[in-house]
């Protein structure tokens, strides 16, 4: 926050992290200056991040006609009483990896070998074998052409696209498809779940940047995304498709890596059969997924040295074969050999693209597994260790094949020197087991992100590291991936067919990443349009070419992985669709504030001592389930707090910014709303006592700040009532000491409260103020009474009021909607993890009431 600074017109002082750019008509300057940034009440406080001087939203339909008359201006954000709480920003949240020592950086770089690069590191085991199964070698020119294709694919996709570009599109150190989606959601309101609050943008880790270069283009794109429901749905479907492909990749990676490594036994032991290879592969896979629970850090330290030895072996074998057979393969760095390869083989060369793609499998893991390590450690490890060793490995295999055209079935193991065969076979099998973990950890990360953003059923998540909260293990998904990997190995034993399925899953997520990063370039990075178009055309064109090749062979058995990805996509879409309908229905059926005021401070029932925490998903308004509690229970607690556990599109919400409070009714009602905000990377592992303590401390802090606000308001009031009613100038002292001038009083409801304070109440009443300007002692006495009331209520006990809202489709709904809501979504909701499970509340402190909404 900046220091104290007052603006004319009662607006909040301009700050880069809080101000907004809008289109402004020249003739509307005076009107814009008169816009109020006052309090949004409970029923209507969903202000847009960008305000138009005419109607509060940006009308995209008029853009083409009004460009000549519009100019860009900067405005302050709208302020409401949640924003007062959110003004406390102790500083931008620091990434886990910012303060680590040099030695720790080297250790992280070492661990990345085992966690991130195992998949791409084992690709030499099968790449040439699959390529030449589709385009047999008829001469040395075919070997050079295939090698040149592999070399430039390695340079273009993992190096240029991922290491140099995509890794920088991370969301505060978090990578993957959903991290890109949350990054876009933070800069444009494209989420289909309408639970955003203006105060969310004040979280320090939001880090909204003021547009500078390419500003108008960025605003046009943001405007189109926010106003088009079709584009929002399309964007969500792209994200869900990419995530489903990541999960499918987590199934096919272990099957491909382990089967190809164990298949090397056929070279060393002539009598071994394919069925025996499958049995050994199954045993290895069971062992692999059984040790997954020990965590990324522990396993990474163990397997890091193994992968380092593996990469050194690749480089050593490559150099040996280059010197022994043919150094002329270095000519493959001339891309003209790719042209000769396609000219000689035409359609067969195009088929072989599916095999060539296997050399870059695992590239997406570099981005998806970014939450486990820093960007720099991944980049350094790839550039200085992984890429040189892979290039040498492929060059060595090609040099061997130049003189041994018939050994393409097991190209890698055939090229290993006879004296080193068994040690290399052992290391390759260990490396394959490690590679299988790469996409498994990426799958865990993507599922956690998608769960937090409302696109996947809640599952149990185990955090395996005390230092790095991103290192997780999901037991259900672990055994789920194991089961389907075993099914894939047992039903499709040929590595050629598995390789084609591998290509489909890998390309699916690669294309989604390319599209989302292009959108990030346009909307957030705001770089030159030529660079953006070059990135999109080059990489999307390349990936579509590869995809056309693998899709042509989908009938070989790889359709199984496509079917699997479609099922995962449907699960995610149904869950998101049902959650959206449920939230929208709860918003429509929320209780009227007038009705609650008519009931009076007693709420039409008995107020028993204690605090009732009513959990609901509404960030605004009074949930209908509260009315159900009032009619069902014989009494309600003397203090009610509506608690909304809300995930916001940021990786982490600092603890000091976790809770936001608002007083729902006049003070004598003792009803508050609390929004507990979590990022998708946050760990909710506090027990219910800790949660209660944090919540009560934050509530007391809010009440003290509220009293300070009222005191400042009273000091600034005029001598007459008319001046008090029409005053638009007021100052606000933020928790960090900064002073701001606000246009409309935030606490106007307290005037209503003072008018109704004579009503009877079972709780402690605040004495009515005798004048519009109470003395300091009266204000302090009122504050102490309310704080004392909170402490006594806390001592009486805290009870969790859980309202389980289920949805059912109306009788007149379409058949498909009934099927989706009444059966599929109901099944997922019944079998997913309850949100309250994270707090470990005993049954003696729980009161549950069910309610069904018709949608």
N, C-alpha and C positions, 0 to 999 in steps of 0.2 A: 504494500500500500504506500501511496505517496503521503507526504506530510499534510498538515491541514491546509485546505484550500477551499474558498467559497466561490460559488458561481452565481451569476445573476439569474433570476427566474426560478430560483429554488431547485435547480437541478444538481444532481450529484457531480462531484468534480470528475473531470475526464482523466481516465487512466487507461494505458494501453491494453492492459489485460481485461478491462471491463467495458470499454467503450465499444460502440457498434457503428458500422458504416451502413447508410441507407441511401436510396435514391430520393432526391428532394427537388420538387419543382421550384423554379426561381420565384414564382409568384406566391408560393406557400410558405415563405420564410417566417412571416409573422405568425402564421398558424402553427408552425412547428415549434416556435419558441414558447407557445402557450400550452404545449402538451404536458399533462400532469404525469408525474411518476409516482402516484400515490399508492396507497395500499390496495391490493386486490383482495377482495373478500373471499371467504371460503368457497363460495359457489362459483366464482368466476375469476380465478387468478392464474389462468394458463396463458400468460402473455407470451407473445412470440419474441424470439431473440432479436429479430429485426422488425422495427416498427415503421409503418408508413404514416406520414402525416395526415393521411386521409382516413384510413379505416383500420389501422393497426396491423395490417398484413400487407405483404407485397403482392400486388396483382400481376401475375405473369402475363395475363392476356393483353395488357396494355403496353408491354415493353416495347414492341416494335413501333408503336405509334408515338410514344412519348420520349424516345431516346434523345431527340433534339432539344427537348425542353427540360430534361432532368440533369441534375448534377449530384455529386456524391458529397454527403456531409457526415460528420461523426456525431452520434448522440450518446447520451448516458443510458445505462440499463434501467428498466423499470424496477422500482423498489417495493417490496412488500415485507411483512413482518418476519417471514422466513429469511429474507435477505439480511435483516438486521443480525440474526444469529450467524449467518454465513460470512459476515464481514470479518470474522476473526480468521485471518489467514496467517499462520506463523511463518510461512515460507514454503516455497515449492517443495513438494515431496521429492526426496532424493532417491535415485535408483540404487538398488542393492549393490551395484558393482562400482559405484562412483568412488568410494573411499577405500577400496581394497589395495593392499600393498603390491609391489612388483612381483614378489614371490608368489602371492596368491593369484596374480594374473597368469603366471606361468603354469600354476597348478590347474587353473580353470582351462587354459589352452590345452593342457595335457588330457584333462577329462573330456573335452569335446571330441577327441579322437574316438573314445569309446561310446559316447552318447549320441553324437550328431553325425559322425562321418562313417559309421560302420556300414551303412547301407550302400553309399556310393563307393566305399572302399572295397566291397566284395563284388562289384559289378564286373571286373575282369574275369571272374569265374565263368560267366555265361554269355557275355555280350557277343563275342565273335562266333561262338557256337550257334546261337540263335540266328545271327545274321546270315551265316553261310548255309544254314539249313533252308533258307528261303532263296538264296542266290548262291549256288555252288561255285566254288573256285575253278575257273577255267584257265587261269594264267596269273602271272605276277601282277599284272595291271589291276586285276580284281582285288588282290590283297591290298595294293597301294590305295585304290579307290575307297575300299571299306575303311582302311586305317585313317585316311584323310577325313572321311565323313565323321568318324568317331572323335578325332582330334578337335575338329571345329565345333562339333556339338558340345564337347566338354568346355571349350573356351566361351562359346556363346551363352549357353544356358546356366550352368552353375557359377561360372566366374563373372561374366558381365551382367547377366540378369539378376542373379540372386545376391552374390557377394558384393557387387559394386552398386546395385540399385535397390533391390527389394528389401534387403536387410535394414536399410535406412527408413523404410516405411513402417517401422515398429511403433507400437503404442506404449511408450515409456518402458521399453525393454521387453514388451510382450509381442510375440509374433504369431502368425497363423491367420487363417481366413477370418475368424471372428474378431481378432484384434484389428484387422483392417476395417471391418464393419463398424466396430465401436468407435474407431477413429473418425469415420465418416459421420456416424450418428452424433458425435460431439460437435461437429461443425455444421451440420444440417439436420433438421428435425425429420429424419426419414424412418425412425422406428415406428412400427405399426401399433405398439403398445402405448396408449396415450397417457403415460404417467410421468411425463417430464415436468419439472418445476423450474421457474426462472432461477431459483437459488442454486440449482445444480451447477450452473456455469460459474459459481463462485468458489467451487472446490479448487484448492490450489493446484492439484494435479490435472485439472482441466486444461490449463495452459493454452487458452484460445489466443491465437496470434492475430494482430490487426492486419488485415489485408494491405498489401502494398503494391507490388508489381502484378500486372494482369488482374487488377482488382475488379473491373466491371465484368470480365468473363467469369470470374469466380462467383460473383454475386448472381449472375444469370443462371449458372448451373445450380447453385444453392436454391435459388427461387424455384426453378423447374422441379427439382427433387422434392421440395417441401410442399408444392401445390399439386403434384401429380400422384394420385393413389396408385396408378398403374406402375409408375417408375419405382415407387416404394416397394410394391409387391415383387417386381422384377428383380430389384436389388436383393431383397431378402431371399428369393428363390435361387439366385446365383450363389449367395453365401451358403445356403443350406446344401446346394449341390456340391460346392467345393468341400464342405465339411464331411458330407457323406462319402466323398471320394477319399478323403484322408482316412476315415475309418475303414473303408474298403482296402486302402493301401496297407493299413495295419494288419489286415488278414492275409493278404497275398505276399507281403514282404517276408515273413517267416517261412512260408511255404517255399518260395523261390530260393531264398538264400541257403536254407538248410539242405534242401533237396539237391541243389547244384553242388554244394560242398561235399556232401556224402557221396554223390555220384562219382567223385574222383576215385573211389575204391575200385571202380571198374577198370581203371588204368593200372592200378597196382596189383589187384587180385583178379585174374582173368575169369575165375569161376563164379564170381558173385553175380546175382540176378537182380532184376529191378525190384521184385517184391521184397528182397532183403534190404535194399536201399530205402524203400518206403518204411519198413519197420524201424530201421535205425533212425530215420528222420523223425518219426513219430516220438520215439523215446527222447531224442534231443529237444524237441519242441516242448514236451511235458516238463523237462528239467528247466528249460529256459523260462517259461511262464511261472514256474514255481518260485524262482528266486527274484521275480520282479518286485515283490513286496518289500525287499530290503532297501529299496530307494535308489535314486539316481546318483547321489554323492558317493554312497558306499560302493555301489557296483561300478561307478565311473572310475574310481581310484583303482579298482582291481583290474578292470578291462582296458583302461587306458594304456598301460605298458604292453598288453597283448596286441592291441591295434597298432601301436608304434612298431612293434616287431613285424607285424603283418605288412605295414606300408614299406618298411625297410626291405622286407623280403621281395615285395613287388619290384622295388627299384633295383635290388641286386640281381634278381633273375632277368629283369629287362636289360640291364647293362651287359650281363653275361651273354645273353642271346644276340644282342646287337653286335658284340665283338666276335662271336663265334660264327654267326650265320651271314648277316647282310646289313651293313650300316647304310645301304642304299635306301632303306625304308624312310630315312629322314627326308627324302624327297616328298613324302606325303604332306608336309607342311605347305606345299604348293597346292592351292585349292583346285587347280585345273584337273587334278586326278579324280575329283568328285564328278566333274563333267564327263570324263572318260568312262567312269564306272557306270553312270546312267546310260551313256551312249551304247556301251557294250551289252548291258543287261536289261535295259528299258523297264518292263513291268516287274521283273524279278528284283531289280534294284529298289523299286518303289516298295515292294513287299518287305524288303530287308530293312526298311526304315524303322519298323517296329522293333527289330532287334537292336538297331543302333541306339534307339531311345533308352535302352536298358543301361547304357553307360552313364546316364545322368539320373538314374533312379536314386532317390534319397536327397535330391536337391531341395525339394520342398521341406524336408526335415530340418535343413539348416535354418529355415525361417520359422517353422512351427515349433521347434525346440529352443527358440531364442530365449524363452522365459527361464531356461535352466542356466544360461550363460550370457556373457556380455557380447555385444556386437563385435567389438574389437578382437576378442579371443577367437571367435568363429572365423573372422576374416583372416587373421594372421595364420591360424592353423591351416586353413584351406590353401592360402597362397604359397606358404613356405614349406608345407609338408605334404598335404594331400594331393594337390594338383601335380607337382613334379613327379611324385611316386606313381600316380596313375598314368601320366604320359609315358614314363619309362616302361611301365608294365605293358601297356598296349603296343609300344614300339617293339619291345622284346618278343611278344607273341607274334606280331606281324613278321619280324625277321625270321622266326622259326618257320612260319607258314610259307614263306617264300621258297623254301626248299622241301617242305612237307605238306603238299596240297591235300593229302588224304586224311590228315589228322585234325580235321575241323570239328569232329563230334565232341571231343574233349580238348579244345584248343589250349586251354590254360595248363591243365595237368600234363598234357603231352609235351609242352614246352619246358617243363621243369626238369633240370638236370637230374639224372638217375640217383646220384648220391644224396641229393637234398629232397627227394620226393616225399618220404614219410614224415620228416619234420614239417615240410610245407603243408602236407595234407592235414596234419594235426592242427597247425596254426590256422589253416583256412577254415576248418570246421569250427574252431573256437571263434574266429572272426565272423563266421556266418551266424552263429548264435548271438553274438553281440549286435550284428547288423539287424537281426530280427527285433531287437529291443528299440531300435531307432524310431521306427514309425509307431511302436507301441507307446512310447513316451509322448510322441507328438499327438497321438490319439487322445491320451489322457488330458493333455493341455487343451486341445480343441473342445473336448466334451465339457470341461470345467467352464470354459469361456461361454459356450453356447447355453449351458445351464443357467449361468448368472444372467444372461441376456434373454431368458425366457424362451429358448428354442430347443430345450432338451429336458426330458423328465429328470427330476432330482435324484441323484445317486449318492451313495456314501463315498466320501473322498477322504483319503488318509494322507496327511502331510508327512513326508519322510525326512525332512530337513528342518532343523531349528533355525538355521541361518537364512536359508533362501526359501521363501514361502511358495515359490512357483514349482517346487519339486514335489510332485504328488503321485499317488497310486490309487486307482479306482478298482477295487476287487471285482465287482460285477463285470466290468468291461474287460478285465484281464482274462477271466475264464470264458467270457463270451468270444473274445478274439482267439483264444486257444482252441475252442471247440470248432469254430469255422475254419481255422487254419488246418486242423487235422482232417476235416471233411474235404478241403481242397486238395491236400496231399494224397489222400486215399482215393479220391475220385478222378483227379487229373494228375497222373504220375509223370507225364512228360513235361520236361522243363520248357519245351518249345510252346506248349499250350499255356502253361502257367505264365511264361514270359509275355505272351500276348495279353493275358488278363492283367498282368503287372503294368503293361504299357497303358491300358485303358484307364486304370485307376490313377496312375501318375499324371497322365496328360489331362485328365478331368480337373484335378486340383490346380495344375499349372495354369490352365487357361483361365480359371476363375481368379487366380492370383493376379494374372496379367491385367484382366479387366478392372479389378478393384484398385490395383496400384495406379493404373491409368487415371481412374477417378480421383485418387488421392493427389496425383500430380496436378490435375486440373483444379480441384477444389481447395486443397490445403497448401501444397508446395507452390502453386501458381507460377510455374516455370514456363518458358517459351513454348508456344503451341507446336512449333516445328519439332522440338525435342520430344514432346508428348506423343505426337503422331508417329515419329520415327520409332519410339519404343513400342507403341501399340502395333504398328504395322509389321515390324520386323519379328517380334517375338510371338504375337498372335498368329501371324502368317506361318511362321515356322512350326508352331504347335498344332495348327490346323492341318498342316501337311502330314505331320507324324500321325495325327489322330485319324486321318483318312486311311492311312496304311493299316493301323491296328484294327480299325472298325471293319475293314474289309474281311478280316479273318475272325470275326466275332463268333462265327458258327463252329469254330474248332473246339469250343468248350469254355472260352473266356466269357461267354454270355452269363455264366454263373456270377461273376463278380459284378457285372452290370445289374443283374437282378438284385444282388445283395445291396448295392449302393442305392437302388431305387427304393427298397424297403426301408433303409435307414432314412432316406430323404422324406418318405411319407410319414414316418414316426415323428420326425422333427417338425414337419409342416403341420401335422394334425395337432401336436402339442401346442405349437405357437398359435394356431387358429383357435383352439379351444380356450387357451389362456386369454387371448384377445377378446373373445366373446364374453367370457366370464367377467373380465374387468369392465368392459363397456356396459354390461348389464348392471353391475354393482354401482357404477357411476349414475346410471339412469334412475335406479331405485333407491338412491341414498335419501336419508331422512331430511326433512325440511328444518332449517334453523328456526323458523318461526314456531313450528310445532314444539320444538324442544324448549323454547323460551316460554311458551304458554303453559308447559307442564310445571314450570317454576323450579327453584333450586332443589326441591325434593324429588324432581323428575317423576312425580306421581306415584312414588313408592317410598320405601324406607331406605335411608342412607346409613349403612352399617360402617363402622370404623375400618379403615384399611384402604389399600390401593388396588384397583383393578386395572390390569394391563390388557386391553382388548386388542388382539391381533387382527389386522385386516390388511388388504392389499391396496386400499385407497390412500393416495397421498393427499387428497383433498376431499372435503365433505364428510358427513356423518354416515357411516355404513348402515345399511338397512338391518344388518344383523344385530345392531345395538337395540333397535326397537324390539327385536325378537327376544333379547335378553331381558328387557324391561317387562315384557308380558309373561315371560316364562319363570323368572326368578322371583322369590318373595321379597328380596331386597337387593340393592346394589351398593357398591362401596362408596365411601364418602369422597374419594377422589378417583376419577376415571381418566385414564390416559389411552388414547387411540394410538397404537404403535403400528407403524408401517415399515416393514423390512424392505428396503428398496435398493436394487442394484442399479448403479449409474454407469454410463459408458466410459469409465476410467479404470485403469488397473488398480489403483489404491486410493482410498479415502483416509487421510490422516486421522488418528484417534481424536484429536482435538476438534475435528470438524464432523465427527460421526453423527451427532444428534442435532436436529433442528426442532424447535418447539413453537407452538402457537396456542394462544388461549382461545378455545372454541366458543365459550359462552361468557356472560358476565362473571366477575370474580367469585360471586357467592355460589356459583354452580360447581366450581373446582373441577372443571373438565378441560383437558389439554389434548393437543395432538402432537405426536412425536414421530418424526421421520428418521429412522436409523438407516443411514446410507452406507453401502458397501460397494467397493469396486469388484470387478470380476476376478481379481487376483487376491482379494482380501481373504484372510483366514477367520472364519467364525468359530473359534474354538473356546471362547470364554464360557464359563458355567453360568447358570442363571443368577447366582449370587453376585458375581462380578458384573454381569449385565445390569442387574438392578441397581447396584451401587453407582455405576457409570451414568445410568439414566437419571437417578435422583440428583446426583451432583450437577449434571447438566441442566436439570430443571431448576434447581436453586440458582444456578448461574444466570439462567434466562430471567427468572423473577427479579433478581437484583438489577439486571440490566434494564428490565422493564420499568422498575421503580426509578432508576436514573433517568430514563426517557421522560417519565411523567414529571419528574422534578424539573428537567430542562424545559418541558412544555409549559409548566406553570410559571417558570421564571420569564419566559418569553411572551406570556399572554398580555393583552392590553388591559386597560382599566375597565372596559365595558364588556358586556356579554356579546354585543354585536361584533366587536373587534375579535373576540375569541372565536366566534363562529366563522368569520371570514378571513382569518389570518392564513396566509399561505407560506409563511416563512418560519422555518424551524431548524434547529441544529441537532445533529446526532453525533455523539461521541462513540466511536467504535472501540472495541476491546483493546486495540493496540494504541489508543490515544489519539488517533486522527479525528479531526472535527469535520463534519460534512453539513451542508445545507440541503434540506429536503423540502420538496414542494408541498406535500399533503401530509398531515399528521398521521403517523402509523397507528396510533392507539386510540382512535376516535371511539372505539367501542366502549372504552372505559367511561366515557361520559354517559353512555347508555347504562353502564353498570352502576354508576353512582345514582342514576335516576331510579333504578329498580332495586337498590340495595335495601329498601325497607321491607322487602318481601321476606316471609318466614323461611328459615332454613335450619336443618338439623346440624349443619356444619357451622363452624365459626364464621360469623359475619364480619365484614369490614364496616366500620361505622361510616355512615354517610358524611360526605364532606360538607362542612358548613358554608363553604365559599368556594369560588372557582379557583382560588389560589391557596391551597392548604399550607399550613406551616411545615417547616422541616421536621419538627418533632412528630406531627401527625403522620407524615409520610413514612418516617422511620418506624413508628409504632405499627402502622398498617403492614409494612414489609415484615417486621419481626413476627407479627401474628400469623401471616401466611406461611412463613418459613417454619414456625412452630407447628402449625397445622400439618404441614407436609411430613415433618419428623414424627409426629404422633401417629399419622396414618402409616408411615413406614414401619414403626414399631408394632403396629397392630397386625401387620402381615401384608404380603403381596400375593395376589392371586392372578393367574393367567386365564383370561377369558378367550377361548378359542372358538371362533365361528367357522365351521366347515361349510363353505358354500359350494354346492354342486350345481351343475347345469344340465338341463334336459331340453331337447328340441321340442318345439310346440307341435301339436298334432297336425297342424296345417302346413308344416315344413316339408320340403322336398325329401324324398326317400334317402338320397345320398347324405343330406345333412343329418337326418335321424341316425343313419348308420354310423357316421363319423362321430357325432357327439354322444349318442346314447350307448355306443358299444366301444369303439376304438379309443376315444378320448377318456371315457369312463374307466376303461381297463387300465390305461396308462396312469391315470390319476390314482386309482385304487392301489396300484402296485409300486408307485414311486415313493420316495422318502418324504415324510412330512417336514415342513420347514421348522417346526418347533423342536425337532429331534436334535438340532445343534445346541440347544440350551440345556438339555438333560434335566427337565423339570419333573419333580416327583408328582405322582398322581394326586396327592393330597392338596397340591397347589393348582390344580387344573379344574376348570369348568368348561365343558364343551357343549355347544349347541349346533345342531345341523340346520341347514336351510337350503332349499332347492330353488334355483332360478330357471324360469322358462325362457329360452332364447329362440 
